[in-house]
Amino acid sequence: MTPNSGMAANSHLNEVLSTAHADNIDSGSLIGENLCNLWMLRGFCTFPARFVTAVFWASWLVLGIAQDSLQVGTLSLEPCEEIEAYCGFLERPLDPTGTLSSETIEIAFEFYPQRDEALDNLGTIVATEGGPGYATTASRDSFLGLFDPFLEQRNFLLVDNRGTGGSGALECELQYETELTQELIAGCAEELGDTAYLYGSALAADDLAALLEALELEKIDLYGDSYGTFFSQTFAGRHPNRLRSLVLDAAYPVINFSPWYPENADAMRYALKTVCERSKTCEGSSLERLAQLAQSLRSSPFTGTAPDGDGNEVEVEMNVSGLGYLMALATYTPNIYRELDAAAGAWLEGQDSAPLLRMVAENLPFVEEDITAYSAALFMAVSCSDYTQIYDMASGLEERPAQREASIAEQRALDAEIYFPLTIDEYLALALDYSVVDLCLSWSVAPEAYPPAQPVLPDATFTDAPVLVLSGELDTITSPLSGEQTAAFFANSHYVQVANSLHVTALGDADNCASNIVRYFVENLEPGDTSCASEITEIRTVPEFVKAARSLKPARALGGNEATRGELKTVTAAALSVGDVLTRWWVNYDGDGVGLRGGTFNYTLDEEREETIYQFELRALRWTEDVAVTGVVDWNTDTGDISAQLLVRGEGTEPGSLTLHWSDREPRATATVTGRIGGRGVHATLPAP
């Protein structure tokens, strides 16, 4: 998959990021998880606002709007309309060479002066968003949350790259389609015309350098996530003396990477294997099961109805492409890592289709029609100008198919199992925004003035400023190997791999591990103690999907337990029902949903409490067909504590009332269950669901 960023899904796997969710956060800053499902290439999605709560908002954002203009360098800035910052534009030539266009473009930015003018100014922090295509200013609350501790004495600058947000966001028809086609791609290139190659990372980096010059700002601390790391490397190669420090979160190299992205396929297999190995409940080889599932789906794909993230029943198909789709999405959605192995087993062993169909339904592509938040055209323009392809972008459209076939034949001879458990042909058959090999096949021919895949000058010397590179261990889009390759470009680099973390580590991480590493680095120009990066809680997998509680392992009886073995299986079913509902939070946006096999739930943010607590109400919810669970679950995303008060009705057992407790911050955590079933006392434990 190729390069992008945009939704901290996830930042850290952070099973419980402290976040504002659904309609509880500012809709203008929400670039939802589903938005990333459409453009899921290499760095093509970070999770900006999705994982950030109102408590992360910098203090000035709620104090009122500045009234006076502000002179910064040569530019006069005006108060922004809705936030306490200063907004401005810098006019730049669209084509600095003047060969393709004589037009200009206004580069939009937000400037946050240091809060305390009585203190010495310690410089300026600049953050840049992923995609490509996401507007940096749309993710302001994520970035402000990360760097808030510095802003008493530092300025903060957010710039929308050319073609995004307020900087002339590009628009074409493919913005409004859920699936890319060669026709849509060719049509978009035609709409852009000669300007199609004037929105690459190099020109955007030069825009930033010109803005810093106009604002008369000295060396900056630059943070980029996902595609933002590609852009930041471009800036570091073209303007090395402009940097005091550089942080690259979910990095992939700006040069010397293969258009087949073999490191990503390796990372995917490693992640699936590792998640299973670290779980208390996953048994055997997850990769082997997925290979068996792929083989089954080749001959026997299946269809059915299943609830999407918000509980709406939709018709979906599970086939090999669907499996590849889920495997690609796993780095953004811990649900998939949590459930895919068990869902594969449910189908292979009992033809139980419900778990797999639900996973597909919950991750259906979502179209973001607001080009000021995300521009699909800009995504194409950058991808096709800056990323190496398996065909020559400077060659004619009629020549590229033959080049493509030759490259495929070469790759097949080199490593036919590069995408195992998918074949090369199955990978190529995935939607264009997932296989990416054919993404630019129909894009326009690169002009001589702007040769493709050269965002960094051939004789570039990368900055000697301190550089911090962060990789999520389970990131399959910007893999740890890609991060290591990126770190090697810089003479003064530090590489940190964050255990059990997904795509983008520091934006909204609930445990503050990666974010604190970043903050320490920016302040001290060295990473300091990074031991927390090896201590992140593992993703807990579903032990199995079953239709009847009698097929489950019973909860482990403790001293004083009176419940029967059958009743302890009902206890297990109740606990797994709670875990299943909490997991749905990741894909549910309206607060209402349905159980896997029936019943409903809803959740709200408890605004009466000082801590961030989501309250879930379950109504006859059925994870198995024979156990209905009703009650209330409190999830404290600040501490990780989870408690549930449940009424349970199971076939073959008398009704009962149960209390469950566990912490999702505790590695290999155990849930404790107390209560009564049929008048008998329950005292038991089981792996935290």
Number of C-alpha atoms within 10 A of each C-alpha: 25 26 28 33 38 38 34 32 34 34 32 36 31 29 25 25 25 26 23 20 25 21 13 16 17 15 13 11 18 24 24 23 28 24 22 27 25 25 29 30 28 28 31 30 36 35 31 33 31 31 30 30 21 16 13 19 18 21 15 14 14 11 10 12 16 16 11 10 13 17 12 14 13 11 15 14 19 19 19 17 11 10 17 22 22 24 20 17 19 18 14 18 16 20 20 15 11 11 12 18 14 11 12 13 16 19 24 22 23 24 24 20 21 20 16 12 11 9 11 11 16 15 18 24 23 19 24 27 35 30 32 36 35 36 29 28 26 24 28 22 27 28 29 23 20 24 23 18 12 20 22 17 19 23 20 24 22 24 27 27 32 29 32 30 26 22 21 18 23 24 22 19 13 22 22 16 16 15 16 17 17 15 12 18 22 16 18 25 23 15 15 17 12 16 16 26 26 23 23 29 30 22 22 22 24 17 23 21 17 15 23 18 14 14 17 13 16 14 17 21 23 25 24 25 36 34 35 34 33 29 27 26 32 27 28 25 24 22 18 18 16 20 19 21 25 29 27 29 30 38 38 32 21 26 19 9 15 13 15 21 21 14 19 24 22 16 21 23 18 16 22 23 18 19 20 25 16 17 19 18 17 19 13 10 15 22 19 13 19 23 16 15 23 24 15 15 17 12 10 12 16 12 12 15 16 25 23 24 26 19 22 14 15 16 13 20 17 20 19 25 22 21 23 21 21 19 18 24 22 25 30 32 26 24 24 23 26 24 21 24 29 24 28 26 22 20 17 16 9 12 10 17 19 19 22 25 24 23 25 24 25 22 22 18 18 18 19 21 16 14 24 22 22 28 28 29 27 27 23 24 28 24 27 25 29 23 22 22 23 20 22 18 25 16 14 14 15 10 12 19 15 11 15 18 13 14 16 19 12 12 15 15 10 10 11 16 14 20 21 18 23 21 16 18 12 16 22 17 16 18 19 22 21 25 22 25 24 21 22 25 23 23 25 26 22 19 16 9 12 18 15 23 20 18 27 22 11 8 8 13 15 19 24 18 21 22 29 25 26 28 33 32 29 31 30 32 36 37 29 27 20 21 24 21 20 23 23 14 19 20 13 15 20 18 19 23 22 28 20 24 31 30 37 38 34 31 32 32 28 25 22 18 20 29 21 20 22 28 20 15 20 24 13 12 18 19 22 12 10 15 12 15 20 15 13 20 21 24 23 27 26 25 22 19 24 20 18 17 25 20 14 20 18 21 25 18 18 14 8 10 17 18 21 16 15 19 26 29 24 32 34 24 31 29 27 23 24 26 17 20 24 21 20 22 23 23 20 21 18 17 21 19 23 25 23 21 19 14 17 20 21 19 22 18 20 16 11 8 8 7 13 20 23 19 20 24 21 26 19 20 26 27 29 26 17 17 26 26 28 23 20 20 24 21 23 20 22 15 17 20 17 22 20 21 19 22 22 24 20 24 14 12 17 14 18 22 21 21 20 22 19 21 18 25 19 14 16 17 18 17 19 20 26 19 21 22 24 13 13 15 18 28 22 24 22 21 22 24 24
